[in-house]
Amino acid sequence: MPFRGSARLTVANEGARDVGAFYSNIDFLLVDLLPADALYFHAQYRQVVPNHPVRDSEGRPINNPDGKQNYVYCETRGRGHLLGVTLGVIQNAEGWMGEGDDMIFVDDETKPAIIGTGSEDYFLGSWNFGGREGARPFSHHQYGAPLIQSPERTGGRYCCYRFHGDNPSPSTGT
């Protein structure tokens, strides 16, 4: 994580209980000069509680081709690459939690450069990760869902990740 003048790491306990022990190890290397066009690492954390799906008057999901009501994983400006996404879900309703198409907007906020076919496909799990009765955790080098508990049920839990080291999503910063 390059830095020019300084770097700051912050740890916060947002839980209800005190932490009895905490350990961290931070390694760094100081260099005399960074290239003027060196890229920086940025991470974002987002949370919506509860996150309600967008539905029509009969309870069916509404198509959302412009992304206006999407849950946003990452929002940034400038030149760089999207390196990855992690998603943790505690379901607040019955049914598949990942309905909706993944969208990546690059350099144009009005229309997505990439429109996928759903959360399970973005995380490379397909078909609701196996559905209500057939979902099984999986984990690979660049993608996975290593935690799937009570799939498609209220209170169910998912933890998913997808890294883009082998297929970066670049932005030119225009």
C-alpha positions in Angstrom: 0.0 0.0 0.0 2.1 2.9 -1.2 1.9 6.2 0.7 3.8 9.5 0.1 3.8 11.3 3.4 2.1 9.2 6.0 -0.3 6.2 6.5 -3.0 5.6 9.1 -4.5 2.3 10.2 -7.5 2.4 12.5 -9.0 -0.4 14.5 -12.4 0.2 16.1 -14.5 -2.1 18.3 -18.0 -1.6 17.2 -19.3 -4.5 19.2 -21.3 -4.3 22.4 -18.6 -6.1 24.5 -15.0 -5.2 25.4 -12.3 -7.0 23.6 -10.1 -8.8 26.1 -7.1 -9.2 23.8 -6.1 -7.7 20.4 -3.0 -8.5 18.3 -1.9 -7.0 15.0 1.3 -7.1 13.0 2.1 -4.3 10.5 5.0 -4.6 8.2 6.1 -1.7 6.0 9.0 -0.6 3.8 10.1 3.0 3.4 11.5 4.0 0.0 13.2 7.2 -1.0 10.9 8.0 -3.9 7.7 6.7 -5.4 7.0 7.1 -9.1 4.7 10.0 -9.8 2.0 7.7 -11.2 2.1 5.1 -8.4 -1.3 3.6 -7.6 -2.6 3.5 -4.0 -4.7 0.9 -2.2 -8.2 1.9 -1.1 -10.7 -0.3 0.8 -14.3 0.5 1.6 -16.7 -1.0 4.1 -20.5 -0.7 3.5 -23.4 -2.0 5.5 -27.1 -1.8 5.2 -29.4 -3.1 7.9 -31.9 -4.1 7.0 -31.4 -4.1 3.2 -34.8 -4.4 1.5 -35.1 -5.7 -2.0 -36.8 -3.6 -4.6 -40.1 -5.2 -5.6 -43.3 -4.4 -7.5 -46.7 -4.3 -5.9 -47.0 -8.1 -6.3 -43.7 -8.8 -4.6 -41.7 -9.6 -7.7 -38.2 -8.2 -8.2 -38.1 -5.1 -10.4 -35.5 -5.0 -13.3 -33.0 -2.3 -12.5 -31.0 -1.7 -15.7 -29.5 1.7 -14.7 -28.3 0.7 -11.3 -30.1 3.5 -9.4 -31.3 1.2 -6.5 -28.3 -1.2 -6.5 -26.4 -2.2 -3.4 -23.1 -0.5 -4.1 -19.9 -2.6 -3.3 -17.4 0.0 -4.3 -17.5 3.6 -5.5 -14.3 5.4 -6.5 -12.8 7.9 -8.8 -9.6 8.1 -10.7 -7.3 5.6 -12.4 -7.0 2.1 -11.0 -8.3 -1.4 -10.7 -11.1 -3.1 -8.8 -9.2 -5.9 -7.0 -12.0 -7.7 -5.3 -15.2 -7.8 -3.3 -16.3 -9.6 -0.2 -20.0 -9.9 0.7 -21.5 -11.1 4.0 -25.2 -11.6 4.2 -27.6 -12.4 7.1 -31.0 -12.9 5.4 -34.0 -11.0 6.6 -36.5 -12.8 4.3 -37.1 -16.1 2.7 -35.8 -16.8 -0.8 -32.7 -16.3 -2.7 -30.7 -13.3 -1.3 -28.6 -12.6 -4.4 -31.3 -11.7 -7.0 -30.2 -8.9 -9.2 -27.5 -8.3 -11.8 -24.0 -7.2 -10.9 -23.0 -4.0 -12.7 -19.7 -2.3 -13.1 -19.7 1.3 -14.2 -16.3 2.4 -15.6 -15.7 6.1 -16.5 -19.4 6.6 -17.3 -22.0 6.8 -14.5 -25.0 6.6 -16.8 -24.6 3.1 -18.1 -22.7 0.0 -16.9 -19.8 -1.2 -18.9 -20.4 -4.7 -17.5 -23.8 -6.2 -16.6 -23.7 -9.7 -15.2 -26.4 -12.2 -14.6 -26.7 -12.2 -10.8 -24.8 -12.3 -7.5 -24.2 -16.1 -7.6 -22.6 -15.7 -11.1 -20.5 -12.8 -10.0 -19.1 -14.9 -7.2 -18.8 -17.9 -9.7 -21.3 -20.1 -7.8 -24.2 -20.3 -10.3 -27.8 -21.3 -9.7 -28.2 -19.9 -6.2 -25.1 -21.8 -5.1 -27.2 -24.9 -5.4 -30.5 -23.6 -4.1 -32.3 -24.0 -0.8 -31.7 -27.7 -0.4 -28.5 -28.2 -2.5 -26.2 -25.2 -1.6 -22.7 -26.2 -0.4 -19.8 -24.0 0.6 -16.9 -23.7 -1.8 -13.6 -22.0 -1.8 -11.0 -21.4 -4.5 -8.0 -19.2 -5.0 -9.8 -16.2 -6.6 -13.5 -16.8 -5.6 -15.8 -18.7 -3.3 -18.6 -18.9 -0.8 -16.9 -20.6 2.2 -19.8 -20.0 4.5 -23.4 -20.9 3.5 -25.7 -21.7 6.4 -29.5 -22.2 6.1 -29.6 -21.0 2.5 -32.6 -19.1 1.2 -34.1 -19.0 4.7 -34.7 -16.1 7.1 -31.6 -16.0 9.3 -29.4 -17.7 6.7 -25.8 -16.6 6.3 -23.5 -16.3 3.4 -19.9 -15.1 3.1 -18.7 -14.7 -0.5 -15.5 -13.3 -2.1 -14.2 -12.6 -5.6 -10.8 -11.3 -6.4 -9.9 -9.7 -9.7 -6.2 -10.4 -9.8 -6.6 -12.5 -13.0 -9.3 -10.3 -14.5 -9.0 -6.7 -13.4 -11.7 -4.1 -14.0 -9.6 -1.0 -14.9 -10.6 2.7 -14.9 -8.7 5.2 -16.9 -9.7 8.1 -14.6 -11.3 10.2 -17.2 
